[in-house]
Amino acid sequence: MAAAARGKASQREVARRFGVALRTVQRWLGRSRGKRLDRVDFSSKPRGGPHRRTASTIEDLVLGLRRELRERSDLGDWGAGAIHRELVARGEGAVPSVRTIGRILERRGALDGGRRTRRPAPPTGWYLPDVADGTCELDSFDIVEGLRIKNGPEVEVLTAISLHGALVDAWPAERLVSTDLALGLLERRWRAEGLPAYAQFDNDTIFQGPHNRPDVIGRVTRFCLQLGVTPVFAPKREPGFQASIESFNGRWQIGRAHV
């Protein structure tokens, strides 16, 4: 093939004749350039150098030095970089690189930090067994505040989304959302879509009721109970419970600057 490529035939013609790619012809020509063909080594050569593992004596030295640095290091540093610097300072002959030292420590189980364990996310509605297994539906409600039309009034939006069915609703209001307005919109939604088993809210007083008396529940809570819908209130500082509705609310909040 190399002899044919050195002749009058073009490289593409040689590649077609021998059934190889053009780059193969070019590779053999490059390997034989400036040499007699009978003196060229055409044997295949694996890419990269031979695989060499660090000698066990070097690995033992690295581990011993790590223990020594851990006990006496004033800087509290006994990682791969510190071990490499110490080996160089001591004038050791063959000093492995920082990356090699790191691989030695990992291979010998001498790393302080553990790998992060990534666990699968819990099922949707995991905190309610019948919602988690998909036999019951949950409607989640929230209020988007602080929206203002340019040169116009402030707007609030009552939003709703069903956890499994992804049935969404959004009711913009030119006034602040009140308990009366929330009750009317909940009734409208449930007349159209049907009743869920659960209705989830945050701890807004519109949904939960006033907090000035411990033995009084709000009108929204009583409305749900009268319809056989169990109200659920998301714990404070637990955003995962409201993730679905908050994701939907983000569409309104992203457009806040364009309203």
GUVEX-193898 format. One line per field, with one value per residue: residue number from 0; x, y, z of N, C-alpha, C in turn. Coordinates in pm, 1 decimal, padded with zeros to 6 digits, m for minus. Each point is the difference from the previous one (the first is absolute). Layout:
votor = NUM:...
n_px = X:...
n_py = Y:...
n_pz = Z:...
ca_px = X:...
ca_py = Y:...
ca_pz = Z:...
c_px = X:...
c_py = Y:...
c_pz = Z:...
***
This chain:
votor = 0:1:2:3:4:5:6:7:8:9:10:11:12:13:14:15:16:17:18:19:20:21:22:23:24:25:26:27:28:29:30:31:32:33:34:35:36:37:38:39:40:41:42:43:44:45:46:47:48:49:50:51:52:53:54:55:56:57:58:59:60:61:62:63:64:65:66:67:68:69:70:71:72:73:74:75:76:77:78:79:80:81:82:83:84:85:86:87:88:89:90:91:92:93:94:95:96:97:98:99:100:101:102:103:104:105:106:107:108:109:110:111:112:113:114:115:116:117:118:119:120:121:122:123:124:125:126:127:128:129:130:131:132:133:134:135:136:137:138:139:140:141:142:143:144:145:146:147:148:149:150:151:152:153:154:155:156:157:158:159:160:161:162:163:164:165:166:167:168:169:170:171:172:173:174:175:176:177:178:179:180:181:182:183:184:185:186:187:188:189:190:191:192:193:194:195:196:197:198:199:200:201:202:203:204:205:206:207:208:209:210:211:212:213:214:215:216:217:218:219:220:221:222:223:224:225:226:227:228:229:230:231:232:233:234:235:236:237:238:239:240:241:242:243:244:245:246:247:248:249:250:251:252:253:254:255:256:257:258
n_px = 00083.3:00105.6:00039.7:m00126.7:m00006.8:00120.6:m00077.7:m00052.0:m00046.5:m00118.0:00006.0:m00093.4:00069.4:00112.5:m00065.7:m00053.6:00123.2:00047.4:m00103.6:00078.9:00000.9:m00025.2:m00048.4:m00043.9:m00028.1:m00058.2:m00055.1:m00020.4:m00045.6:m00067.5:m00033.8:m00018.9:m00040.7:00077.0:m00070.7:00091.2:m00084.8:00117.6:00012.4:m00124.1:m00024.1:m00072.5:00061.2:m00118.8:m00017.1:m00018.5:m00110.4:00080.0:00058.3:00089.4:m00096.3:00030.8:m00002.4:m00024.4:00130.2:m00014.0:00132.2:m00027.3:m00095.0:00081.7:00093.9:m00088.3:m00043.6:00125.0:00031.8:m00109.5:00026.9:00122.3:m00041.5:m00085.7:00106.3:00084.4:m00084.1:00075.5:m00001.2:00007.3:00105.5:m00071.9:m00043.3:m00043.6:m00043.3:m00040.7:m00048.4:m00044.3:m00038.0:m00046.7:m00047.7:m00038.0:m00046.5:m00042.4:m00017.6:m00123.8:00047.0:m00089.2:m00031.5:m00103.1:m00079.9:m00056.3:m00031.7:00123.9:00047.2:m00083.7:00040.9:00125.6:m00028.6:m00059.6:00101.5:00075.0:m00106.5:00085.9:m00120.5:00003.5:m00019.2:m00128.1:m00029.5:m00057.0:m00089.0:m00026.6:m00100.9:m00081.5:m00062.7:m00064.2:m00099.2:m00069.4:m00008.2:00129.2:m00036.9:m00071.3:m00006.1:m00126.9:00061.2:00094.2:m00097.1:m00042.6:m00046.8:00064.0:m00078.0:00094.2:m00079.2:00096.1:m00009.4:00016.4:00065.8:00000.8:00092.5:m00025.0:m00101.2:00061.6:m00116.1:00075.9:00022.6:m00008.0:m00102.1:00012.1:00054.5:m00092.4:00060.8:m00120.9:00091.6:m00021.9:00039.4:m00045.3:00032.0:m00099.4:m00115.0:00078.8:m00121.2:00023.5:00000.0:m00033.4:m00024.7:00038.7:00036.2:m00080.4:m00037.3:00033.1:00056.5:m00130.4:m00046.9:m00081.6:00101.5:00082.0:m00098.4:m00027.0:00130.2:00015.5:m00112.6:00042.0:00119.8:m00047.5:m00082.3:00106.4:00091.5:m00086.4:m00040.1:00110.8:00086.7:00099.6:00003.7:00106.6:00035.6:00048.8:00077.2:m00038.3:m00026.5:00009.4:00093.5:00088.2:m00029.7:m00062.6:00113.6:m00096.7:m00069.6:00051.4:m00121.6:00048.9:m00074.0:00070.3:m00057.2:00119.9:00054.7:m00093.9:00023.6:00130.6:m00005.3:m00078.8:00096.6:00056.3:00054.8:00105.8:00000.6:00103.5:00077.0:00071.0:00094.5:00030.2:00062.0:m00106.2:00085.5:00044.5:m00072.4:00050.3:00087.6:m00107.2:m00064.1:00114.0:00015.3:m00128.5:00015.3:00109.9:m00098.3:m00073.2:00086.2:00028.3:m00131.0:00040.9:00122.9:m00078.2:m00054.1
n_py = m00119.9:m00000.4:m00115.9:m00041.3:00045.3:m00060.2:m00082.1:m00025.5:m00104.6:00059.3:00071.1:00072.9:m00007.4:00020.2:00095.9:00033.4:m00009.1:00051.4:00078.2:00105.7:00065.8:00119.0:00019.6:m00124.9:00032.1:00110.1:m00082.5:m00097.5:00093.2:00052.6:m00124.8:m00008.8:00123.3:00012.0:m00113.7:m00095.6:m00051.1:m00058.3:00127.0:00000.6:00031.7:m00086.6:m00056.0:m00045.2:00125.0:m00049.3:00071.9:00102.8:00027.8:m00083.0:m00078.5:00096.4:m00088.7:00097.4:m00008.3:m00118.2:00005.1:00054.0:m00091.4:m00090.7:00056.2:00005.8:m00121.4:m00040.6:00068.2:m00053.3:m00114.5:00014.3:00043.9:m00099.0:m00061.5:00050.0:m00002.0:00110.8:m00024.2:m00117.8:m00014.9:m00105.3:00086.9:m00026.7:00126.3:m00011.7:m00118.1:00052.5:00109.4:m00083.5:m00077.1:00111.5:00050.3:m00124.2:00041.8:m00047.4:m00114.3:m00093.8:00126.1:m00070.6:00021.6:00120.2:m00011.7:m00045.2:00095.5:00083.9:m00059.8:00014.8:00121.2:00021.9:m00053.6:00064.2:00070.3:00095.8:00015.1:00124.1:00063.8:m00018.6:m00089.2:00099.5:m00043.9:m00026.1:00034.9:m00089.7:00091.5:00041.9:m00086.3:00046.7:00096.5:m00021.1:00119.1:m00034.3:m00114.2:00039.1:00116.0:m00049.6:m00086.0:00126.5:m00044.9:00107.4:00106.1:00091.0:00099.5:00067.2:00090.4:00113.8:00103.9:00055.9:00058.8:00128.6:m00041.0:00080.7:00036.4:00020.7:00097.8:m00113.8:m00077.4:m00031.8:m00112.1:m00079.6:m00118.3:m00054.0:m00090.7:m00097.0:m00116.6:m00097.9:m00077.6:m00083.3:00063.4:00081.2:m00003.0:00102.2:00094.1:00117.3:00070.7:00084.7:00079.5:00102.1:m00083.9:00021.4:m00120.0:m00015.2:m00025.6:00104.7:00067.7:m00042.9:00020.3:00113.0:00020.7:m00039.9:00062.7:00103.6:m00014.1:m00021.2:00099.8:00056.7:m00019.2:00020.9:m00065.5:00052.8:m00091.7:00077.9:00106.2:00038.7:00061.9:00123.6:00069.2:00046.6:00110.8:00031.1:m00091.9:00036.8:00125.5:00081.6:00053.7:00088.9:m00103.7:m00080.9:00032.4:00083.5:m00059.1:00021.0:00091.2:00015.6:m00014.6:00079.2:00080.9:m00025.8:00013.5:00105.1:00012.8:m00037.3:00118.8:m00077.3:00107.1:00034.5:00026.9:00060.6:m00077.5:00085.7:00075.9:m00053.9:00053.0:m00119.6:00031.5:00120.3:m00095.5:m00075.1:00054.5:m00008.6:m00117.3:m00022.1:00038.7:m00073.4:m00054.2:00023.8:m00051.9:m00090.6:00003.6:00002.8:m00006.6:m00087.6:m00010.3
n_pz = 00000.0:00079.9:m00059.4:00001.9:00125.8:00001.7:m00069.1:m00121.0:00067.0:m00000.7:00109.8:m00057.1:m00112.8:00070.9:00066.3:m00121.7:m00052.5:00114.1:m00025.6:00007.5:00114.5:m00048.7:00122.3:m00032.4:m00123.9:00044.3:00092.6:m00090.4:m00079.1:00102.3:00030.1:m00131.7:00030.8:m00110.9:m00003.2:m00010.5:m00089.6:m00038.1:00037.5:m00044.5:00126.4:m00070.2:00103.4:00041.2:00038.9:00118.2:00011.2:00027.4:00111.3:00045.4:00046.4:00082.4:00093.8:00086.9:00020.1:00059.0:m00020.7:m00119.7:m00021.6:00052.3:m00077.0:m00099.6:00031.6:00014.2:m00109.6:m00051.1:00060.2:m00046.7:m00117.4:00006.9:00049.7:m00092.9:m00103.2:00000.0:m00131.0:00058.5:m00081.1:m00034.0:m00091.1:m00124.3:m00000.9:00127.0:m00031.4:m00113.3:00064.7:00091.5:m00096.1:m00063.2:00114.7:00010.3:m00124.2:00007.1:m00042.9:m00001.3:m00013.5:00040.3:m00103.1:00013.8:m00129.2:m00022.3:00080.1:m00062.7:m00113.5:00049.0:00046.6:m00118.5:m00069.1:00089.5:m00036.4:m00038.9:m00057.3:00049.9:m00112.5:00017.2:m00089.4:m00064.5:00084.0:m00124.8:00070.9:m00049.4:m00072.5:00109.3:00002.1:m00100.9:00091.2:00022.0:00048.0:m00107.0:00067.6:00014.5:00025.9:00079.1:00034.5:m00011.9:00114.5:00045.9:m00020.8:m00022.1:00037.7:m00058.8:00099.9:m00066.0:00050.9:m00121.3:00075.7:00009.0:m00076.1:m00085.2:m00052.4:m00108.0:00086.0:00066.5:00034.5:00126.8:m00044.6:00049.9:00003.0:00006.6:00029.9:m00088.3:00050.6:m00077.1:00102.3:m00026.5:m00001.4:00075.0:00059.0:m00078.5:00092.6:m00049.0:00109.2:m00097.2:00097.9:m00032.3:00090.5:00123.9:m00011.1:00013.7:00120.6:m00014.2:m00056.2:00094.8:00085.9:m00062.6:m00004.9:00127.2:00031.7:m00073.1:00052.1:00121.1:m00032.8:m00055.7:00096.4:00096.4:00105.9:00051.0:00034.7:m00048.2:00081.0:m00067.3:00113.7:m00012.6:00081.1:m00117.2:00066.8:m00130.0:m00000.6:00089.0:m00019.0:00083.1:00041.5:00019.7:m00047.0:00090.9:00043.5:m00093.8:m00092.1:m00110.5:m00076.3:m00056.1:00120.5:00054.0:m00103.8:00011.7:00132.0:m00025.8:m00092.5:00112.9:m00017.0:00014.7:00081.0:m00073.2:00105.5:m00094.2:00052.6:00093.7:m00091.2:m00059.1:m00090.4:00034.7:00105.8:m00026.5:m00031.7:m00010.6:00103.1:00068.5:m00061.7:00021.7:00125.9:m00022.5:m00070.7:00108.3:00084.0:m00097.9:m00023.1:00129.1:m00055.2:m00064.3:00122.4
ca_px = m00083.3:00089.6:00069.5:m00094.5:m00024.0:00118.8:00002.5:m00075.9:m00139.9:m00034.3:m00027.4:m00139.0:m00008.1:00060.8:m00092.9:m00109.0:00052.9:00026.5:m00118.5:00027.4:m00028.6:00108.0:00092.0:00089.3:00107.0:00083.4:00077.9:00113.1:00094.3:00073.5:00093.4:00110.2:00056.7:00144.7:00064.9:m00023.1:m00114.9:00042.3:00054.4:m00106.9:m00076.0:m00141.8:m00082.0:m00092.0:00051.1:m00110.2:00007.4:00041.8:00109.4:m00040.4:m00064.4:00091.2:m00053.5:00103.5:00053.8:m00058.9:00086.0:m00036.2:m00131.5:00017.9:00064.2:m00103.0:m00090.9:00072.5:00019.1:m00129.9:m00021.2:00094.9:m00046.3:m00124.6:00031.4:00088.6:m00007.1:m00048.1:m00103.8:m00114.5:m00017.7:00065.6:m00054.5:00094.1:00093.6:00097.2:00087.4:00091.2:00099.8:00090.0:00087.0:00098.9:00091.3:00088.2:00091.1:m00026.6:00039.2:m00114.2:m00114.3:m00121.8:m00071.8:m00107.6:m00113.8:00031.5:m00011.4:m00142.7:m00052.0:00051.2:m00079.3:m00134.6:00008.4:00031.9:m00104.9:00057.1:m00058.8:m00085.9:m00136.0:m00069.7:m00077.9:m00138.1:m00095.8:m00116.4:m00115.6:m00110.3:m00098.4:m00120.0:m00111.7:m00082.7:m00094.9:00048.0:m00042.7:m00136.8:00014.3:m00094.8:00039.3:00125.3:m00023.9:m00080.6:m00142.7:m00070.8:00053.2:00020.8:00005.0:00085.5:m00036.9:00096.5:m00025.8:00114.5:m00017.7:00097.5:m00003.7:m00053.0:m00010.1:00065.9:m00091.0:m00130.8:m00013.6:00068.0:m00080.7:00033.4:m00052.4:m00023.3:00034.1:m00036.2:00046.8:m00021.6:00131.5:00015.7:m00062.7:00058.8:m00103.5:00044.2:m00087.4:00060.0:m00100.8:00053.2:m00096.6:00048.0:00004.0:00064.6:m00081.2:m00063.8:m00059.5:m00121.9:00038.6:00056.8:m00110.2:m00074.3:00080.4:00008.0:m00127.9:m00008.6:00089.8:m00045.0:m00120.4:00038.8:00096.2:m00027.6:00066.9:00115.7:m00001.6:00072.8:00030.7:00121.9:00022.8:00106.8:m00050.1:m00061.8:m00122.0:m00115.7:m00032.2:00003.6:m00082.4:00074.7:00084.4:m00011.5:m00068.4:00042.5:m00111.9:m00081.5:00053.4:m00044.4:m00115.8:00042.2:00012.2:m00134.7:m00060.6:00054.7:m00051.1:m00141.7:m00008.5:00069.6:00137.6:00089.1:00099.5:00138.4:00079.8:00141.8:00083.9:00084.1:00138.3:00008.3:m00048.5:m00032.6:m00143.5:m00067.0:00083.3:m00080.9:m00067.4:00101.2:00049.2:m00100.9:00003.2:00116.8:m00033.5:m00050.2:00103.7:00098.1:m00054.5:m00030.7:00060.9:m00061.1:m00142.6
ca_py = 00119.9:00115.3:00004.8:00049.0:00142.4:00073.3:00001.6:00103.4:m00002.0:00095.1:m00062.1:m00045.6:m00120.6:m00107.4:m00033.9:m00078.4:m00128.6:m00087.3:m00003.5:00063.2:00143.3:00084.9:00031.2:m00114.0:00016.5:00112.7:m00039.5:m00083.9:00084.2:00079.5:m00084.9:m00041.5:00115.3:00014.6:m00127.7:m00110.2:m00077.1:m00121.2:00034.6:00064.2:m00088.4:00022.5:m00068.3:00089.5:00048.5:00047.7:00140.8:00022.7:m00081.2:m00119.1:00026.1:m00028.5:00030.9:00043.0:m00108.9:m00007.6:00073.0:00142.1:00015.6:m00007.5:00125.0:00104.7:m00019.3:00031.0:00144.4:00059.4:m00015.5:00088.4:00139.1:00016.2:00010.7:00110.6:00115.0:00123.7:00058.0:m00090.2:m00042.3:m00126.5:m00047.0:m00040.6:00109.2:00009.0:m00117.4:00023.0:00099.7:m00059.5:m00093.1:00081.2:00060.4:m00103.7:m00044.0:m00135.7:m00015.0:00000.8:00057.5:m00005.1:00126.0:00021.4:m00083.4:m00139.4:m00014.6:m00004.5:m00131.8:m00095.5:00015.8:m00052.4:m00144.8:m00062.0:00035.0:00092.8:00132.3:00037.1:00026.6:m00109.5:00037.5:00034.7:m00102.1:00058.6:m00088.4:00042.9:00088.6:m00072.1:00013.8:00119.7:m00010.0:m00109.4:00017.7:m00051.9:m00129.7:m00023.2:00088.4:m00052.3:m00117.0:00042.1:m00031.5:00123.1:00122.6:00112.8:00132.6:00091.8:00139.7:00099.6:00137.2:00074.7:00138.6:00099.6:00029.4:00135.8:00043.2:00128.5:00114.7:m00051.6:m00048.8:m00122.5:m00117.3:m00127.7:m00113.3:m00125.1:m00107.4:m00134.9:m00108.0:m00133.6:m00061.9:m00105.4:00034.6:00124.4:00095.7:00128.1:00117.1:00123.4:00104.3:00132.6:00089.0:00137.6:00034.2:m00105.4:m00120.7:m00009.1:m00130.0:m00012.1:m00027.7:m00135.5:m00096.0:m00002.1:m00061.9:m00143.0:m00060.1:m00003.1:m00104.9:m00134.4:m00028.8:m00034.0:m00110.2:m00103.5:00016.1:m00084.8:m00053.6:00091.7:00134.2:00040.3:00143.8:00041.8:00046.6:00131.7:00009.2:m00012.7:m00142.0:m00066.7:00070.6:00085.8:m00069.9:00063.7:m00090.7:m00136.3:m00093.2:00046.2:m00032.4:00095.4:m00031.7:m00088.7:m00133.6:m00051.7:m00026.3:m00127.8:m00109.9:m00019.7:m00069.9:m00127.6:00017.4:00014.3:00105.5:m00031.5:00122.3:m00030.4:00048.5:00115.9:m00025.0:m00129.8:00034.3:m00116.5:m00027.8:00092.0:00011.9:00000.7:00128.7:00104.5:m00003.7:00067.2:00142.0:00062.4:00056.9:00135.0:00082.3:00033.0:00108.2:00116.3:00121.6:00034.1:00027.6
ca_pz = 00000.0:00002.8:m00128.8:m00100.0:00025.0:m00043.3:m00144.8:m00070.0:00042.2:00106.3:00130.1:00002.7:m00082.1:00077.6:00108.2:m00057.8:m00044.9:00114.6:00085.4:00128.7:00003.0:m00048.2:00109.1:00019.0:m00098.5:00042.2:00116.7:m00040.9:m00073.1:00097.8:00073.9:m00087.3:m00069.0:00008.3:00030.7:m00091.0:00047.6:00067.7:00130.5:00078.0:00088.6:m00024.5:00100.9:00071.2:00127.7:00084.9:00040.5:00138.2:00049.8:00075.7:00127.9:00110.2:00131.1:00093.4:00081.6:00134.0:00094.4:m00009.8:00061.4:00145.2:00040.8:m00003.7:00113.1:00123.6:00007.8:00032.3:00144.3:00068.7:m00015.3:00075.2:00142.6:00038.2:m00089.0:00063.6:m00085.3:m00005.5:m00138.4:m00029.7:m00126.0:m00104.1:m00026.2:00109.3:m00008.9:m00112.0:00039.9:00097.8:m00072.1:m00072.9:00098.0:00052.9:m00105.0:m00045.3:m00139.9:m00091.7:00070.9:m00082.2:m00012.7:00096.6:m00041.5:00031.8:00145.3:00029.1:m00036.3:00099.2:00122.0:m00023.9:m00016.1:00128.3:00096.4:00097.4:m00016.3:00112.9:m00046.4:m00067.4:m00117.3:00028.1:m00038.1:m00066.1:00013.1:m00086.6:00061.8:00045.7:m00093.7:00013.8:00109.8:00085.7:00137.8:00009.0:m00069.1:m00109.0:m00109.9:m00055.0:m00086.1:m00114.0:00013.6:00037.9:m00058.4:00089.3:m00061.2:00074.5:m00025.0:00048.7:m00044.9:m00051.7:00043.7:m00044.1:m00142.8:m00021.3:m00138.6:m00020.3:00014.5:00037.9:00137.8:00040.0:m00032.4:00061.7:m00077.0:00070.6:m00091.8:00043.6:m00085.2:00055.6:00009.5:m00100.4:m00127.3:m00051.9:m00038.1:00055.5:m00005.6:00050.2:00002.0:00035.3:00065.1:00010.2:00142.0:00076.8:00014.1:00130.3:00028.2:m00081.2:m00137.4:m00004.1:00012.1:m00125.8:m00105.4:00029.9:m00036.2:m00146.1:m00050.9:00035.4:m00077.3:m00137.0:m00007.8:00097.9:00129.5:00030.0:00136.3:00087.4:m00047.2:00071.6:00006.8:00090.1:00129.4:m00012.0:00081.0:m00087.1:m00006.1:00130.3:00096.9:00092.6:00097.2:00131.1:00093.2:m00036.0:m00016.6:m00112.1:m00131.4:m00100.0:m00082.1:m00109.1:00059.4:00024.8:m00130.7:m00047.5:00082.2:m00031.4:m00127.6:00009.5:m00048.3:00115.4:m00020.1:00036.4:00006.3:m00018.1:00110.4:m00030.6:m00042.6:m00067.4:m00134.1:m00080.3:00003.7:m00091.2:m00119.5:m00121.7:m00015.9:m00010.3:m00137.3:m00082.3:00033.9:m00060.9:m00131.3:00022.9:00059.6:m00103.1:m00080.7:00083.6:m00054.8:m00128.5:00016.8
c_px = 00086.9:00073.1:m00092.1:m00024.0:00118.9:00008.1:m00084.4:m00146.4:m00023.3:m00031.5:m00143.8:m00017.6:00058.3:m00094.4:m00115.3:00047.9:00016.2:m00117.2:00023.0:m00036.8:00120.9:00102.1:00096.0:00117.1:00094.6:00085.8:00120.8:00101.7:00082.5:00102.3:00121.7:00068.7:00151.2:00075.1:m00023.9:m00109.5:00041.8:00058.4:m00104.6:m00071.3:m00148.7:m00090.1:m00085.8:00057.5:m00117.0:00020.6:00040.2:00111.2:m00050.6:m00060.2:00094.0:m00065.4:00115.1:00044.2:m00058.2:00084.7:m00032.2:m00135.5:00010.1:00064.3:m00101.2:m00092.8:00067.8:00019.0:m00131.7:m00029.7:00090.3:m00045.3:m00127.0:00028.1:00076.2:m00012.7:m00058.7:m00114.6:m00124.9:m00030.1:00075.4:m00059.9:00108.2:00102.8:00106.2:00097.9:00100.7:00108.5:00102.1:00095.2:00108.9:00100.6:00098.4:00096.1:m00020.0:00024.7:m00116.0:m00122.9:m00123.1:m00069.7:m00110.1:m00120.3:00025.8:m00010.6:m00146.6:m00060.9:00047.5:m00084.5:m00140.0:00002.2:00022.8:m00099.5:00045.3:m00052.3:m00094.7:m00144.7:m00059.9:m00073.9:m00144.9:m00092.3:m00124.0:m00115.0:m00113.2:m00099.5:m00120.7:m00112.9:m00079.3:m00104.9:00036.2:m00052.6:m00145.9:m00002.4:m00095.5:00023.3:00125.5:m00023.8:m00097.0:m00148.3:m00082.5:00071.2:00012.0:00005.8:00083.7:m00033.0:00105.5:m00038.2:00131.4:m00024.5:00101.9:00005.8:m00063.2:00001.3:00063.3:m00103.5:m00140.6:00001.5:00088.2:m00095.5:00050.3:m00069.2:m00016.2:00021.8:m00038.2:00055.8:m00027.7:00130.0:00021.4:m00054.0:00055.0:m00106.0:00031.3:m00109.0:00077.7:m00102.7:00064.4:m00111.0:00060.8:m00000.7:00067.8:m00093.3:m00051.6:m00055.4:m00125.9:00034.5:00054.4:m00110.1:m00078.1:00076.8:00018.4:m00129.3:m00013.1:00086.8:m00057.3:m00133.2:00036.1:00083.3:m00032.1:00083.3:00123.3:m00016.3:00063.9:00013.6:00116.4:00020.8:00129.1:m00064.4:m00054.5:m00131.7:m00126.2:m00045.8:m00015.9:m00093.3:00084.5:00074.9:m00013.9:m00071.5:00030.1:m00114.7:m00092.2:00068.9:m00062.1:m00115.1:00036.7:00012.8:m00137.7:m00069.7:00048.1:m00060.2:m00147.3:m00018.8:00067.8:00141.0:00089.9:00101.4:00136.9:00078.2:00147.7:00079.9:00083.6:00141.1:00018.3:m00050.9:m00040.6:m00148.1:m00075.7:00073.4:m00083.0:m00064.5:00100.2:00060.3:m00097.2:m00000.8:00116.7:m00029.4:m00054.6:00110.5:00108.2:m00049.5:m00028.4:00053.6:m00066.8:m00147.2:m00026.9
c_py = 00125.2:00014.9:00053.7:00149.2:00084.7:00008.7:00111.9:00004.3:00101.3:m00075.0:m00051.7:m00128.6:m00119.1:m00044.5:m00083.8:m00139.4:m00097.2:m00004.5:00056.6:00146.8:00079.6:00028.6:m00115.3:00007.1:00111.8:m00036.1:m00084.6:00079.9:00085.9:m00081.1:m00037.9:00115.6:00008.1:m00128.7:m00097.9:m00090.5:m00126.7:00026.3:00066.9:m00106.0:00031.9:m00070.0:00100.8:00036.0:00049.1:00144.9:00011.0:m00094.4:m00120.6:00038.9:m00041.8:00041.8:00035.1:m00116.2:00005.2:00073.7:00149.0:00023.4:m00004.1:00128.0:00113.4:m00012.0:00031.5:00149.1:00070.9:m00010.4:00094.0:00145.3:00024.2:00020.7:00127.0:00125.2:00120.7:00061.5:m00087.4:m00049.0:m00129.7:m00063.6:m00032.4:00108.5:00011.0:m00118.0:00018.0:00100.3:m00059.7:m00098.6:00074.3:00058.9:m00101.6:m00054.8:m00143.6:m00010.5:00014.2:00046.6:m00007.3:00135.5:00009.4:m00087.9:m00146.5:m00024.9:m00006.6:m00134.7:m00107.1:00006.3:m00057.4:m00152.1:m00071.1:00038.1:00098.2:00141.8:00028.9:00017.4:m00120.3:00050.5:00027.7:m00109.5:00066.9:m00100.4:00048.5:00086.3:m00080.3:00017.9:00126.8:m00020.1:m00107.5:00008.4:m00040.4:m00131.0:m00019.7:00095.3:m00054.2:m00118.6:00029.7:m00028.5:00122.1:00119.7:00108.7:00126.9:00091.2:00143.0:00093.5:00135.9:00060.5:00146.6:00090.9:00023.5:00137.9:00031.1:00137.6:00112.0:m00044.7:m00055.7:m00121.5:m00117.5:m00118.6:m00111.3:m00118.4:m00112.8:m00134.9:m00100.5:m00132.7:m00079.0:m00104.7:00041.6:00124.0:00094.6:00133.1:00104.5:00118.3:00110.5:00132.8:00086.5:00138.3:00049.5:m00114.6:m00117.9:m00008.2:m00140.2:m00021.1:m00036.6:m00142.5:m00105.0:m00011.4:m00070.7:m00149.0:m00070.6:m00011.1:m00112.1:m00139.2:m00035.8:m00046.2:m00127.3:m00116.8:00017.2:m00089.5:m00059.5:00096.8:00134.9:00052.5:00150.4:00026.1:00058.7:00142.2:00000.4:m00007.2:m00145.2:m00060.9:00064.0:00083.4:m00082.6:00055.6:m00088.4:m00144.2:m00095.4:00039.6:m00039.0:00092.9:m00049.5:m00093.7:m00143.1:m00061.9:m00035.4:m00135.1:m00117.5:m00027.6:m00077.8:m00136.8:00003.8:00025.3:00111.3:m00043.1:00130.6:m00036.3:00052.8:00120.0:m00045.7:m00141.1:00018.9:m00120.2:m00030.8:00084.0:00011.4:00012.4:00135.8:00113.8:00003.1:00069.2:00149.7:00071.7:00059.2:00141.4:00091.8:00037.1:00117.2:00125.9:00129.1:00043.7:00033.3:00149.3
c_pz = 00000.0:m00131.5:m00107.8:00017.4:m00040.6:m00152.3:m00056.7:00045.1:00112.4:00129.8:00006.8:m00082.3:00073.7:00110.9:m00051.6:m00040.2:00116.8:00098.7:00138.7:m00008.6:m00048.0:00109.0:00029.2:m00096.7:00042.8:00120.6:m00039.3:m00081.2:00095.9:00075.5:m00086.8:m00069.5:00024.1:00027.7:m00115.1:00058.0:00073.5:00137.7:00091.3:00083.5:m00015.0:00102.5:00074.0:00135.5:00084.8:00037.9:00145.3:00040.4:00076.1:00134.0:00112.5:00130.7:00092.8:00087.0:00140.4:00102.8:m00001.0:00065.2:00151.9:00053.0:00005.4:00120.1:00132.1:00017.7:00030.9:00148.2:00078.6:m00006.5:00081.1:00148.1:00034.4:m00087.5:00072.2:m00079.9:m00006.6:m00139.6:m00021.5:m00126.0:m00100.7:m00028.9:00107.2:m00003.4:m00113.0:00037.6:00096.7:m00067.4:m00076.8:00096.6:00055.5:m00105.1:m00041.9:m00150.4:m00097.1:00076.1:m00090.2:m00003.6:00105.5:m00034.8:00033.3:00149.9:00040.8:m00033.9:00098.4:00126.7:m00017.5:m00008.2:00131.9:00109.1:00105.7:m00018.5:00115.4:m00044.0:m00068.9:m00121.6:00039.3:m00050.8:m00058.8:00003.3:m00090.1:00076.1:00046.5:m00099.1:00027.6:00108.8:00100.5:00142.2:00022.2:m00078.0:m00116.6:m00117.0:m00067.6:m00092.4:m00113.8:00010.8:00038.7:m00061.7:00105.6:m00083.1:00088.9:m00041.4:00058.8:m00056.7:m00046.3:00031.4:m00068.6:m00149.0:m00019.7:m00149.2:m00013.2:m00003.9:00038.5:00140.6:00026.5:m00018.8:00081.0:m00078.0:00093.6:m00100.2:00060.5:m00098.1:00069.3:m00013.5:m00108.6:m00136.4:m00065.8:m00055.1:00068.5:m00015.0:00053.7:m00014.1:00042.2:00058.6:00012.8:00143.4:00073.0:00016.1:00143.3:00020.1:m00083.8:m00143.9:m00012.2:00007.3:m00130.9:m00111.0:00024.1:m00040.9:m00151.4:m00057.1:00026.3:m00063.8:m00141.0:m00007.8:00092.5:00125.0:00009.4:00139.4:00097.8:m00069.4:00083.5:m00011.2:00077.7:00125.5:m00004.3:00078.0:m00085.1:m00005.1:00139.0:00100.9:00094.1:00104.1:00141.3:00102.4:m00040.4:m00029.8:m00114.3:m00130.4:m00102.6:m00084.6:m00114.9:00051.8:00023.1:m00130.7:m00054.9:00077.7:m00028.6:m00130.3:00004.2:m00055.6:00120.5:m00026.7:00052.6:m00004.6:m00004.4:00118.1:m00044.2:m00035.3:m00055.5:m00143.2:m00084.3:m00004.9:m00103.7:m00133.7:m00127.2:m00023.6:m00012.6:m00139.6:m00094.3:00027.5:m00067.1:m00136.4:00012.9:00050.6:m00100.1:m00082.5:00077.6:m00061.2:m00128.6:00014.7:m00015.2
***
